[in-house]
Amino acid sequence: MKTNHCKKCGKEIVADKKICENCRKKRNEKWNKVGTGVITLAGTALLGVVTKNKIK
């Protein structure tokens, strides 16, 4: 069985993959946190606009 090394951590992996499962999981968790932050900011901005229009 051929093996490669992970581009991020250097761990030995199967030849047809470029990033090991551990690094892929960390990358996905990072992007989930970024996405959650963006959605929170957008929701806060929308709430602020709706509240401002109700006060007038």
Backbone hydrogen bonds in HBPLUS format (Angstrom, degrees):
<---DONOR---> <-ACCEPTOR-->    atom                        ^
c    i                          cat <-CA-CA->   ^        H-A-AA   ^      H-
h    n   atom  resd res      DA  || num        DHA   H-A  angle D-A-AA Bond
n    s   type  num  typ     dist DA aas  dist angle  dist       angle   num
A0015-ALA N   A0002-LYS O   3.28 MM  13  5.35 139.6  2.45 132.9 124.2     1
A0004-ASN N   A0013-ILE O   2.87 MM   9  5.34 153.7  1.94 141.4 150.1     2
A0013-ILE N   A0004-ASN O   2.77 MM   9  5.34 167.3  1.79 146.2 150.0     3
A0006-CYS N   A0011-LYS O   2.74 MM   5  5.21 160.3  1.78 147.9 154.0     4
A0010-GLY N   A0006-CYS O   2.99 MM   4  4.58 135.9  2.19 116.3 127.4     5
A0007-LYS N   A0018-LYS O   3.28 MM  11  6.43 158.2  2.33 165.1 170.5     6
A0017-LYS N   A0014-VAL O   3.26 MM   3  5.94 170.0  2.27 124.6 126.9     7
A0024-ARG N   A0020-CYS O   3.01 MM   4  6.22 159.6  2.05 154.2 160.8     8
A0025-LYS N   A0021-GLU O   2.93 MM   4  6.04 154.9  1.99 145.2 151.4     9
A0026-LYS N   A0022-ASN O   3.11 MM   4  6.39 159.9  2.15 146.7 151.7    10
A0027-ARG N   A0023-CYS O   2.95 MM   4  6.15 158.2  2.00 148.0 153.9    11
A0028-ASN N   A0024-ARG O   2.95 MM   4  6.19 158.9  2.00 148.9 154.4    12
A0029-GLU N   A0025-LYS O   2.95 MM   4  6.19 157.0  2.01 150.3 156.6    13
A0030-LYS N   A0026-LYS O   3.02 MM   4  6.23 153.7  2.09 145.9 152.8    14
A0031-TRP N   A0027-ARG O   3.07 MM   4  6.39 162.0  2.10 150.9 154.7    15
A0032-ASN N   A0028-ASN O   2.93 MM   4  6.13 145.8  2.05 144.8 154.7    16
A0033-LYS N   A0029-GLU O   3.07 MM   4  6.34 151.7  2.16 146.0 152.4    17
A0034-VAL N   A0030-LYS O   3.06 MM   4  6.40 156.1  2.12 148.5 155.2    18
A0035-GLY N   A0031-TRP O   2.92 MM   4  6.04 163.4  1.94 146.6 151.1    19
A0036-THR N   A0032-ASN O   2.96 MM   4  6.11 154.9  2.03 144.2 150.9    20
A0037-GLY N   A0033-LYS O   3.03 MM   4  6.22 154.9  2.10 144.9 151.4    21
A0038-VAL N   A0034-VAL O   3.00 MM   4  6.28 157.5  2.05 152.1 157.9    22
A0039-ILE N   A0035-GLY O   3.03 MM   4  6.22 162.7  2.06 149.3 153.8    23
A0040-THR N   A0036-THR O   2.98 MM   4  6.13 154.7  2.04 144.9 152.1    24
A0041-LEU N   A0037-GLY O   2.99 MM   4  6.23 161.1  2.02 149.6 154.1    25
A0042-ALA N   A0038-VAL O   2.97 MM   4  6.18 163.0  2.00 150.7 155.5    26
A0043-GLY N   A0039-ILE O   2.91 MM   4  6.05 158.7  1.96 148.0 153.9    27
A0044-THR N   A0040-THR O   2.94 MM   4  6.12 156.4  1.99 149.0 155.3    28
A0045-ALA N   A0041-LEU O   2.95 MM   4  6.16 160.3  1.98 150.2 155.4    29
A0046-LEU N   A0042-ALA O   2.95 MM   4  6.14 160.1  1.99 148.3 153.9    30
A0047-LEU N   A0043-GLY O   2.92 MM   4  6.06 158.4  1.97 146.1 152.2    31
A0048-GLY N   A0044-THR O   2.94 MM   4  6.13 153.5  2.01 145.2 152.6    32
A0049-VAL N   A0045-ALA O   3.02 MM   4  6.30 154.9  2.09 149.1 155.0    33
A0050-VAL N   A0046-LEU O   3.00 MM   4  6.22 165.6  2.02 153.6 157.1    34
A0051-THR N   A0047-LEU O   2.92 MM   4  6.03 162.9  1.95 149.8 154.9    35
A0052-LYS N   A0048-GLY O   2.95 MM   4  6.01 156.3  2.01 143.4 150.3    36
A0053-ASN N   A0049-VAL O   3.06 MM   4  6.25 153.4  2.13 146.2 152.7    37
A0054-LYS N   A0050-VAL O   3.14 MM   4  6.37 141.6  2.29 141.9 151.9    38
A0055-ILE N   A0051-THR O   3.15 MM   4  6.37 145.2  2.28 147.3 155.6    39
